Each structure stands twice: as C-alpha cells, then as structure tokens.
Amino acid sequence: MKIIDNKNINEVRKEIKKIKKENKEEKVMVRAQDEYFNRKILEMKDVDVLVSPEIHSRKDFLKQRDSGLNEYMCKLASKNNIIIGIDIERIKRMEKKEKAKIISKIKQNISLCKKTNTIMTFVSERKYFKQEIISFFIVLKGSTEQAKKAADSYFALNL
C-alpha cells in the first residue's frame, strides 16, 4: 500500500491506472495537494483514500480556518466511497504550534464529515489499537458511530 504523492493530476491518473491494472484489489491512496487537485481526485472512482487534506501551504482566512475540505468535497467523497485519511505520523513529527493548528483543522474536517456521512480514518505505518482510534475521534467531537467506522476502515486498509 503506497501513497501517491505527485502534484500533476495527469501523472497521478496514470499511476492510478497502472496500480489498478496490476491488481484490482489494491487500495489507492493519494496525498492531498491544492483545492483543485483534491476536487479532481475526489471525482475519480478508482481512488480509495485522500490523505491529509488538512496539511497544506495555503494561509487561513482572517475569521475562518482553511481545513482543506468543504461540504461539497465531503459529499463527493461520500458519493464515490472515498475515505478521508489522517496521516497521524506526519502530525506527530511537527512542532507544537503547527500541530495545534493541524489538529484544529482535523476537528473541523471531522464535523464536516459527520454532517455528510463521509468516512475518516488513520493512515499510518504504525499499528494502532481500535480504542486509540475511537478515542481520538471522540475527543475531537466526532460521534461514536463515526469513530467506530474510522476504526473499522483503518483495519480494512491495513490488513
């Protein structure tokens, strides 16, 4: 299971086709980039996980956070059965101030995904217990149903 990390949408499409051609059951994970790129990725049906839309270089607005997702993009992800992934290992390596900003963006994304019934999960090299994943989502104002779906999809991706 490899995360595709490329800014060119056409090259990403070619990589996705190549992966699906080799093995139809392989999970395709794409690291989020800018808003246009993310929308195009969410419109594809062959993608399984969009990883870390909250980590980007765009500035936040004066009175609003730019969490990398909006309601339309969450509905697209839900419609195309795409999971929104949180790269928790990448967040752990950040400085404290940056980590706090990212966690607030994740909190906003969790509420957006709860509203649109989009599944979120962890994407990590390390194994996490089901209770750790559920606790993370509940602490960040996710519902228990959403937390259980996140834990189930985590184990489905990593097995």
Backbone as JSON Lines, residues from 0, in Angstrom:
{"i":0,"aa":"M","n":[0.85,-1.18,0.0],"ca":[0.0,0.0,0.0],"c":[0.89,1.23,0.0]}
{"i":1,"aa":"K","n":[0.88,1.96,-1.11],"ca":[1.76,3.1,-1.3],"c":[0.91,4.35,-1.47]}
{"i":2,"aa":"I","n":[1.38,5.46,-0.92],"ca":[0.67,6.73,-1.08],"c":[1.26,7.45,-2.29]}
{"i":3,"aa":"I","n":[0.39,7.82,-3.21],"ca":[0.82,8.57,-4.4],"c":[0.96,10.02,-3.99]}
{"i":4,"aa":"D","n":[2.17,10.56,-4.18],"ca":[2.45,11.95,-3.78],"c":[3.02,12.69,-4.98]}
{"i":5,"aa":"N","n":[2.13,13.27,-5.78],"ca":[2.53,13.96,-7.0],"c":[1.59,15.13,-7.21]}
{"i":6,"aa":"K","n":[2.1,16.27,-7.67],"ca":[1.26,17.45,-7.85],"c":[0.58,17.51,-9.21]}
{"i":7,"aa":"N","n":[1.05,16.71,-10.16],"ca":[0.5,16.71,-11.51],"c":[-0.66,15.72,-11.59]}
{"i":8,"aa":"I","n":[-1.84,16.22,-11.88],"ca":[-3.05,15.39,-11.88],"c":[-3.0,14.31,-12.95]}
{"i":9,"aa":"N","n":[-2.42,14.61,-14.11],"ca":[-2.34,13.62,-15.19],"c":[-1.41,12.47,-14.84]}
{"i":10,"aa":"E","n":[-0.29,12.78,-14.19],"ca":[0.62,11.72,-13.77],"c":[-0.01,10.85,-12.69]}
{"i":11,"aa":"V","n":[-0.79,11.46,-11.81],"ca":[-1.5,10.71,-10.77],"c":[-2.51,9.76,-11.41]}
{"i":12,"aa":"R","n":[-3.23,10.25,-12.42],"ca":[-4.2,9.38,-13.13],"c":[-3.5,8.17,-13.74]}
{"i":13,"aa":"K","n":[-2.32,8.41,-14.36],"ca":[-1.57,7.31,-14.97],"c":[-1.13,6.3,-13.91]}
{"i":14,"aa":"E","n":[-0.66,6.8,-12.76],"ca":[-0.23,5.89,-11.69],"c":[-1.41,5.08,-11.17]}
{"i":15,"aa":"I","n":[-2.58,5.71,-11.02],"ca":[-3.76,5.01,-10.54],"c":[-4.16,3.9,-11.52]}
{"i":16,"aa":"K","n":[-4.17,4.22,-12.82],"ca":[-4.5,3.21,-13.84],"c":[-3.51,2.05,-13.79]}
{"i":17,"aa":"K","n":[-2.22,2.37,-13.61],"ca":[-1.19,1.34,-13.56],"c":[-1.41,0.43,-12.34]}
{"i":18,"aa":"I","n":[-1.71,1.01,-11.2],"ca":[-1.93,0.24,-9.97],"c":[-3.16,-0.65,-10.12]}
{"i":19,"aa":"K","n":[-4.24,-0.1,-10.65],"ca":[-5.48,-0.87,-10.81],"c":[-5.34,-1.95,-11.88]}
{"i":20,"aa":"K","n":[-4.49,-1.7,-12.87],"ca":[-4.26,-2.7,-13.92],"c":[-3.5,-3.9,-13.36]}
{"i":21,"aa":"E","n":[-2.53,-3.63,-12.48],"ca":[-1.75,-4.71,-11.88],"c":[-2.57,-5.53,-10.9]}
{"i":22,"aa":"N","n":[-3.36,-4.83,-10.07],"ca":[-4.12,-5.52,-9.04],"c":[-5.39,-4.72,-8.72]}
{"i":23,"aa":"K","n":[-6.54,-5.24,-9.07],"ca":[-7.8,-4.52,-8.88],"c":[-8.14,-4.31,-7.4]}
{"i":24,"aa":"E","n":[-7.64,-5.21,-6.53],"ca":[-7.95,-5.13,-5.1],"c":[-7.04,-4.17,-4.34]}
{"i":25,"aa":"E","n":[-5.98,-3.7,-4.97],"ca":[-5.03,-2.79,-4.32],"c":[-5.72,-1.48,-3.95]}
{"i":26,"aa":"K","n":[-5.47,-1.01,-2.74],"ca":[-6.04,0.26,-2.28],"c":[-5.19,1.41,-2.81]}
{"i":27,"aa":"V","n":[-5.85,2.4,-3.41],"ca":[-5.15,3.55,-3.98],"c":[-5.29,4.72,-3.01]}
{"i":28,"aa":"M","n":[-4.14,5.23,-2.56],"ca":[-4.12,6.36,-1.63],"c":[-3.37,7.51,-2.29]}
{"i":29,"aa":"V","n":[-3.98,8.7,-2.24],"ca":[-3.39,9.88,-2.86],"c":[-3.24,10.97,-1.8]}
{"i":30,"aa":"R","n":[-2.03,11.54,-1.7],"ca":[-1.81,12.63,-0.76],"c":[-2.42,13.92,-1.32]}
{"i":31,"aa":"A","n":[-3.15,14.63,-0.49],"ca":[-3.84,15.85,-0.9],"c":[-2.83,16.95,-1.23]}
{"i":32,"aa":"Q","n":[-3.22,17.8,-2.18],"ca":[-2.38,18.93,-2.59],"c":[-3.2,20.22,-2.45]}
{"i":33,"aa":"D","n":[-3.49,20.89,-3.56],"ca":[-4.31,22.1,-3.5],"c":[-5.78,21.76,-3.71]}
{"i":34,"aa":"E","n":[-6.65,22.76,-3.6],"ca":[-8.09,22.52,-3.63],"c":[-8.56,21.95,-4.98]}
{"i":35,"aa":"Y","n":[-8.04,22.47,-6.08],"ca":[-8.41,21.99,-7.41],"c":[-8.0,20.53,-7.58]}
{"i":36,"aa":"F","n":[-6.78,20.2,-7.18],"ca":[-6.27,18.83,-7.25],"c":[-7.14,17.89,-6.43]}
{"i":37,"aa":"N","n":[-7.46,18.28,-5.2],"ca":[-8.27,17.44,-4.32],"c":[-9.65,17.18,-4.91]}
{"i":38,"aa":"R","n":[-10.26,18.22,-5.5],"ca":[-11.58,18.04,-6.1],"c":[-11.51,17.05,-7.26]}
{"i":39,"aa":"K","n":[-10.49,17.16,-8.09],"ca":[-10.34,16.23,-9.22],"c":[-10.12,14.8,-8.72]}
{"i":40,"aa":"I","n":[-9.37,14.64,-7.66],"ca":[-9.13,13.31,-7.08],"c":[-10.44,12.75,-6.54]}
{"i":41,"aa":"L","n":[-11.23,13.56,-5.86],"ca":[-12.48,13.09,-5.28],"c":[-13.52,12.75,-6.35]}
{"i":42,"aa":"E","n":[-13.35,13.27,-7.55],"ca":[-14.26,12.94,-8.65],"c":[-13.93,11.59,-9.27]}
{"i":43,"aa":"M","n":[-12.72,11.07,-9.03],"ca":[-12.32,9.76,-9.58],"c":[-12.92,8.65,-8.74]}
{"i":44,"aa":"K","n":[-13.35,7.6,-9.4],"ca":[-13.94,6.48,-8.68],"c":[-12.9,5.42,-8.27]}
{"i":45,"aa":"D","n":[-11.7,5.47,-8.84],"ca":[-10.68,4.46,-8.56],"c":[-9.86,4.77,-7.3]}
{"i":46,"aa":"V","n":[-10.0,5.95,-6.74],"ca":[-9.25,6.33,-5.55],"c":[-9.99,5.82,-4.32]}
{"i":47,"aa":"D","n":[-9.24,5.28,-3.36],"ca":[-9.85,4.77,-2.13],"c":[-9.69,5.73,-0.95]}
{"i":48,"aa":"V","n":[-8.53,6.42,-0.86],"ca":[-8.27,7.29,0.28],"c":[-7.6,8.58,-0.19]}
{"i":49,"aa":"L","n":[-8.11,9.72,0.3],"ca":[-7.45,11.01,0.13],"c":[-6.76,11.31,1.46]}
{"i":50,"aa":"V","n":[-5.44,11.4,1.44],"ca":[-4.66,11.5,2.68],"c":[-4.32,12.95,3.0]}
{"i":51,"aa":"S","n":[-4.63,13.35,4.21],"ca":[-4.23,14.63,4.82],"c":[-4.61,15.88,4.02]}
{"i":52,"aa":"P","n":[-5.9,16.13,3.79],"ca":[-6.26,17.39,3.15],"c":[-6.02,18.6,4.05]}
{"i":53,"aa":"E","n":[-5.86,18.38,5.36],"ca":[-5.66,19.49,6.29],"c":[-4.24,20.04,6.27]}
{"i":54,"aa":"I","n":[-3.29,19.28,5.73],"ca":[-1.89,19.73,5.68],"c":[-1.64,20.33,4.31]}
{"i":55,"aa":"H","n":[-1.52,21.66,4.27],"ca":[-1.28,22.36,3.01],"c":[-0.56,23.67,3.31]}
{"i":56,"aa":"S","n":[-0.16,24.37,2.26],"ca":[0.62,25.59,2.44],"c":[-0.23,26.86,2.33]}
{"i":57,"aa":"R","n":[-1.53,26.71,2.12],"ca":[-2.39,27.89,2.0],"c":[-2.57,28.56,3.35]}
{"i":58,"aa":"K","n":[-2.74,29.87,3.32],"ca":[-2.96,30.64,4.55],"c":[-4.41,30.53,4.97]}
{"i":59,"aa":"D","n":[-4.64,30.62,6.28],"ca":[-6.01,30.67,6.8],"c":[-6.56,32.08,6.58]}
{"i":60,"aa":"F","n":[-7.88,32.15,6.49],"ca":[-8.53,33.44,6.36],"c":[-8.55,34.13,7.72]}
{"i":61,"aa":"L","n":[-8.93,35.39,7.73],"ca":[-8.92,36.16,8.97],"c":[-9.84,35.56,10.02]}
{"i":62,"aa":"K","n":[-11.06,35.19,9.62],"ca":[-12.04,34.68,10.59],"c":[-12.44,33.24,10.32]}
{"i":63,"aa":"Q","n":[-11.67,32.55,9.49],"ca":[-12.04,31.19,9.13],"c":[-10.8,30.36,8.84]}
{"i":64,"aa":"R","n":[-10.81,29.12,9.28],"ca":[-9.73,28.19,9.04],"c":[-9.9,27.56,7.66]}
{"i":65,"aa":"D","n":[-8.82,27.32,6.95],"ca":[-8.86,26.58,5.69],"c":[-8.45,25.15,5.99]}
{"i":66,"aa":"S","n":[-9.44,24.28,6.16],"ca":[-9.15,22.91,6.59],"c":[-8.86,21.97,5.43]}
{"i":67,"aa":"G","n":[-8.93,22.45,4.21],"ca":[-8.63,21.61,3.07],"c":[-9.85,20.9,2.5]}
{"i":68,"aa":"L","n":[-10.95,20.89,3.22],"ca":[-12.19,20.29,2.75],"c":[-13.32,21.31,2.86]}
{"i":69,"aa":"N","n":[-14.35,21.08,2.08],"ca":[-15.59,21.82,2.25],"c":[-16.75,20.83,2.11]}
{"i":70,"aa":"E","n":[-17.96,21.3,2.29],"ca":[-19.1,20.38,2.3],"c":[-19.27,19.67,0.95]}
{"i":71,"aa":"Y","n":[-19.06,20.4,-0.14],"ca":[-19.19,19.8,-1.47],"c":[-18.18,18.67,-1.66]}
{"i":72,"aa":"M","n":[-16.94,18.9,-1.25],"ca":[-15.9,17.88,-1.41],"c":[-16.2,16.66,-0.53]}
{"i":73,"aa":"C","n":[-16.76,16.88,0.65],"ca":[-17.14,15.74,1.51],"c":[-18.27,14.94,0.88]}
{"i":74,"aa":"K","n":[-19.23,15.63,0.27],"ca":[-20.33,14.92,-0.4],"c":[-19.8,14.11,-1.59]}
{"i":75,"aa":"L","n":[-18.85,14.68,-2.32],"ca":[-18.22,13.95,-3.43],"c":[-17.51,12.7,-2.92]}
{"i":76,"aa":"A","n":[-16.78,12.83,-1.83],"ca":[-16.06,11.69,-1.26],"c":[-17.05,10.61,-0.81]}
{"i":77,"aa":"S","n":[-18.14,11.04,-0.2],"ca":[-19.15,10.08,0.26],"c":[-19.8,9.37,-0.92]}
{"i":78,"aa":"K","n":[-20.11,10.13,-1.97],"ca":[-20.75,9.56,-3.16],"c":[-19.86,8.55,-3.86]}
{"i":79,"aa":"N","n":[-18.55,8.83,-3.93],"ca":[-17.61,7.95,-4.63],"c":[-16.91,6.95,-3.69]}
{"i":80,"aa":"N","n":[-17.4,6.85,-2.46],"ca":[-16.83,5.91,-1.46],"c":[-15.34,6.12,-1.25]}
{"i":81,"aa":"I","n":[-14.95,7.37,-1.1],"ca":[-13.55,7.71,-0.84],"c":[-13.43,8.07,0.65]}
{"i":82,"aa":"I","n":[-12.44,7.5,1.29],"ca":[-12.19,7.74,2.71],"c":[-11.22,8.91,2.85]}
{"i":83,"aa":"I","n":[-11.47,9.77,3.81],"ca":[-10.54,10.86,4.12],"c":[-9.58,10.35,5.18]}
{"i":84,"aa":"G","n":[-8.29,10.34,4.86],"ca":[-7.29,9.78,5.76],"c":[-6.54,10.86,6.51]}
{"i":85,"aa":"I","n":[-6.16,10.54,7.74],"ca":[-5.35,11.45,8.57],"c":[-4.0,10.78,8.77]}
{"i":86,"aa":"D","n":[-2.95,11.42,8.3],"ca":[-1.59,10.89,8.45],"c":[-1.06,11.3,9.82]}
{"i":87,"aa":"I","n":[-1.35,10.48,10.8],"ca":[-1.06,10.82,12.2],"c":[0.45,10.85,12.47]}
{"i":88,"aa":"E","n":[1.22,10.04,11.78],"ca":[2.67,10.02,12.0],"c":[3.3,11.33,11.53]}
{"i":89,"aa":"R","n":[2.81,11.88,10.46],"ca":[3.31,13.15,9.95],"c":[2.99,14.29,10.93]}
{"i":90,"aa":"I","n":[1.83,14.21,11.54],"ca":[1.43,15.23,12.51],"c":[2.29,15.14,13.77]}
{"i":91,"aa":"K","n":[2.61,13.95,14.19],"ca":[3.43,13.75,15.39],"c":[4.82,14.37,15.25]}
{"i":92,"aa":"R","n":[5.35,14.44,14.03],"ca":[6.68,14.97,13.8],"c":[6.72,16.5,13.73]}
{"i":93,"aa":"M","n":[5.58,17.16,13.78],"ca":[5.53,18.62,13.65],"c":[5.85,19.32,14.98]}
{"i":94,"aa":"E","n":[6.14,20.62,14.87],"ca":[6.33,21.42,16.07],"c":[4.99,21.61,16.77]}
{"i":95,"aa":"K","n":[5.04,21.99,18.05],"ca":[3.82,22.08,18.86],"c":[2.8,23.07,18.3]}
{"i":96,"aa":"K","n":[3.25,24.24,17.88],"ca":[2.33,25.26,17.38],"c":[1.67,24.8,16.08]}
{"i":97,"aa":"E","n":[2.44,24.23,15.2],"ca":[1.92,23.72,13.92],"c":[0.97,22.55,14.17]}
{"i":98,"aa":"K","n":[1.33,21.71,15.13],"ca":[0.5,20.55,15.48],"c":[-0.88,21.01,15.98]}
{"i":99,"aa":"A","n":[-0.92,22.07,16.77],"ca":[-2.18,22.59,17.3],"c":[-3.06,23.11,16.16]}
{"i":100,"aa":"K","n":[-2.47,23.8,15.2],"ca":[-3.23,24.3,14.05],"c":[-3.81,23.15,13.23]}
{"i":101,"aa":"I","n":[-3.0,22.14,12.99],"ca":[-3.45,20.99,12.2],"c":[-4.57,20.24,12.91]}
{"i":102,"aa":"I","n":[-4.45,20.07,14.21],"ca":[-5.5,19.37,14.96],"c":[-6.8,20.15,14.93]}
{"i":103,"aa":"S","n":[-6.73,21.48,14.96],"ca":[-7.97,22.27,14.85],"c":[-8.6,22.11,13.46]}
{"i":104,"aa":"K","n":[-7.77,21.96,12.44],"ca":[-8.29,21.72,11.09],"c":[-8.9,20.33,10.98]}
{"i":105,"aa":"I","n":[-8.27,19.35,11.63],"ca":[-8.83,18.0,11.65],"c":[-10.18,18.0,12.35]}
{"i":106,"aa":"K","n":[-10.28,18.76,13.42],"ca":[-11.55,18.86,14.16],"c":[-12.65,19.41,13.26]}
{"i":107,"aa":"Q","n":[-12.31,20.42,12.46],"ca":[-13.27,20.99,11.51],"c":[-13.65,19.96,10.45]}
{"i":108,"aa":"N","n":[-12.67,19.21,9.95],"ca":[-12.94,18.18,8.95],"c":[-13.81,17.06,9.51]}
{"i":109,"aa":"I","n":[-13.6,16.71,10.77],"ca":[-14.42,15.68,11.4],"c":[-15.88,16.12,11.45]}
{"i":110,"aa":"S","n":[-16.12,17.38,11.79],"ca":[-17.51,17.86,11.83],"c":[-18.12,17.91,10.43]}
{"i":111,"aa":"L","n":[-17.33,18.29,9.42],"ca":[-17.83,18.28,8.04],"c":[-18.17,16.86,7.59]}
{"i":112,"aa":"C","n":[-17.29,15.92,7.91],"ca":[-17.52,14.53,7.51],"c":[-18.69,13.91,8.27]}
{"i":113,"aa":"K","n":[-18.89,14.35,9.51],"ca":[-20.03,13.85,10.28],"c":[-21.34,14.32,9.65]}
{"i":114,"aa":"K","n":[-21.34,15.55,9.17],"ca":[-22.53,16.13,8.55],"c":[-22.89,15.43,7.24]}
{"i":115,"aa":"T","n":[-21.88,14.99,6.49],"ca":[-22.12,14.41,5.16],"c":[-21.95,12.88,5.12]}
{"i":116,"aa":"N","n":[-21.77,12.26,6.27],"ca":[-21.6,10.8,6.38],"c":[-20.41,10.29,5.56]}
{"i":117,"aa":"T","n":[-19.32,11.03,5.59],"ca":[-18.09,10.61,4.93],"c":[-17.21,9.91,5.96]}
{"i":118,"aa":"I","n":[-16.59,8.82,5.56],"ca":[-15.76,8.06,6.49],"c":[-14.35,8.67,6.55]}
{"i":119,"aa":"M","n":[-13.84,8.78,7.77],"ca":[-12.46,9.22,8.0],"c":[-11.72,8.09,8.7]}
{"i":120,"aa":"T","n":[-10.39,8.07,8.56],"ca":[-9.59,7.06,9.25],"c":[-8.16,7.53,9.38]}
{"i":121,"aa":"F","n":[-7.35,6.74,10.1],"ca":[-5.91,6.97,10.21],"c":[-5.22,6.31,9.03]}
{"i":122,"aa":"V","n":[-4.14,6.91,8.58],"ca":[-3.24,6.29,7.6],"c":[-1.87,6.34,8.25]}
{"i":123,"aa":"S","n":[-1.35,5.16,8.57],"ca":[-0.12,5.14,9.35],"c":[0.67,3.86,9.09]}
{"i":124,"aa":"E","n":[1.97,3.95,9.28],"ca":[2.84,2.78,9.21],"c":[2.69,1.97,10.5]}
{"i":125,"aa":"R","n":[2.5,2.67,11.59],"ca":[2.4,2.02,12.9],"c":[0.99,1.46,13.1]}
{"i":126,"aa":"K","n":[0.91,0.39,13.84],"ca":[-0.39,-0.2,14.17],"c":[-0.98,0.52,15.38]}
{"i":127,"aa":"Y","n":[-2.25,0.83,15.32],"ca":[-2.96,1.43,16.43],"c":[-4.06,0.48,16.89]}
{"i":128,"aa":"F","n":[-4.36,0.55,18.18],"ca":[-5.46,-0.23,18.71],"c":[-6.77,0.44,18.35]}
{"i":129,"aa":"K","n":[-7.83,-0.34,18.29],"ca":[-9.15,0.19,17.95],"c":[-9.56,1.27,18.94]}
{"i":130,"aa":"Q","n":[-9.27,1.06,20.22],"ca":[-9.66,2.03,21.25],"c":[-8.93,3.37,21.08]}
{"i":131,"aa":"E","n":[-7.68,3.35,20.62],"ca":[-6.93,4.59,20.39],"c":[-7.58,5.42,19.28]}
{"i":132,"aa":"I","n":[-8.0,4.76,18.23],"ca":[-8.63,5.46,17.1],"c":[-9.98,6.04,17.53]}
{"i":133,"aa":"I","n":[-10.76,5.24,18.22],"ca":[-12.08,5.7,18.7],"c":[-11.91,6.88,19.64]}
{"i":134,"aa":"S","n":[-10.95,6.81,20.55],"ca":[-10.7,7.9,21.5],"c":[-10.31,9.19,20.78]}
{"i":135,"aa":"F","n":[-9.44,9.08,19.78],"ca":[-9.01,10.26,19.02],"c":[-10.21,10.98,18.39]}
{"i":136,"aa":"F","n":[-11.09,10.23,17.75],"ca":[-12.23,10.84,17.08],"c":[-13.25,11.4,18.07]}
{"i":137,"aa":"I","n":[-13.46,10.73,19.18],"ca":[-14.42,11.22,20.17],"c":[-13.91,12.49,20.84]}
{"i":138,"aa":"V","n":[-12.61,12.55,21.13],"ca":[-12.02,13.75,21.75],"c":[-12.16,14.96,20.82]}
{"i":139,"aa":"L","n":[-12.08,14.73,19.52],"ca":[-12.2,15.83,18.56],"c":[-13.63,16.02,18.07]}
{"i":140,"aa":"K","n":[-14.6,15.7,18.91],"ca":[-16.03,15.94,18.68],"c":[-16.65,15.11,17.57]}
{"i":141,"aa":"G","n":[-16.09,13.95,17.31],"ca":[-16.71,13.02,16.37],"c":[-17.75,12.18,17.12]}
{"i":142,"aa":"S","n":[-18.73,11.68,16.4],"ca":[-19.72,10.82,17.04],"c":[-19.12,9.43,17.27]}
{"i":143,"aa":"T","n":[-19.74,8.64,18.15],"ca":[-19.24,7.3,18.4],"c":[-19.39,6.43,17.15]}
{"i":144,"aa":"E","n":[-20.45,6.65,16.39],"ca":[-20.65,5.9,15.14],"c":[-19.52,6.22,14.15]}
{"i":145,"aa":"Q","n":[-19.19,7.5,14.06],"ca":[-18.13,7.93,13.15],"c":[-16.78,7.34,13.61]}
{"i":146,"aa":"A","n":[-16.55,7.32,14.91],"ca":[-15.3,6.77,15.45],"c":[-15.19,5.27,15.17]}
{"i":147,"aa":"K","n":[-16.29,4.55,15.31],"ca":[-16.27,3.1,15.05],"c":[-16.02,2.83,13.56]}
{"i":148,"aa":"K","n":[-16.64,3.65,12.68],"ca":[-16.4,3.49,11.24],"c":[-14.93,3.76,10.91]}
{"i":149,"aa":"A","n":[-14.34,4.77,11.58],"ca":[-12.93,5.1,11.36],"c":[-12.04,3.94,11.76]}
{"i":150,"aa":"A","n":[-12.33,3.34,12.9],"ca":[-11.54,2.2,13.37],"c":[-11.69,1.0,12.43]}
{"i":151,"aa":"D","n":[-12.9,0.73,12.0],"ca":[-13.14,-0.39,11.08],"c":[-12.45,-0.19,9.75]}
{"i":152,"aa":"S","n":[-12.52,1.03,9.2],"ca":[-11.88,1.29,7.91],"c":[-10.36,1.27,8.05]}
{"i":153,"aa":"Y","n":[-9.83,1.65,9.21],"ca":[-8.38,1.59,9.45],"c":[-7.9,0.15,9.34]}
{"i":154,"aa":"F","n":[-8.62,-0.76,9.98],"ca":[-8.21,-2.15,9.95],"c":[-8.46,-2.78,8.57]}
{"i":155,"aa":"A","n":[-9.46,-2.31,7.85],"ca":[-9.71,-2.81,6.5],"c":[-8.59,-2.38,5.55]}
{"i":156,"aa":"L","n":[-8.06,-1.17,5.74],"ca":[-6.97,-0.68,4.88],"c":[-5.65,-1.36,5.19]}
{"i":157,"aa":"N","n":[-5.4,-1.67,6.45],"ca":[-4.09,-2.15,6.86],"c":[-3.96,-3.67,6.94]}
{"i":158,"aa":"L","n":[-5.01,-4.4,6.62],"ca":[-4.9,-5.86,6.67],"c":[-4.72,-6.46,5.3]}
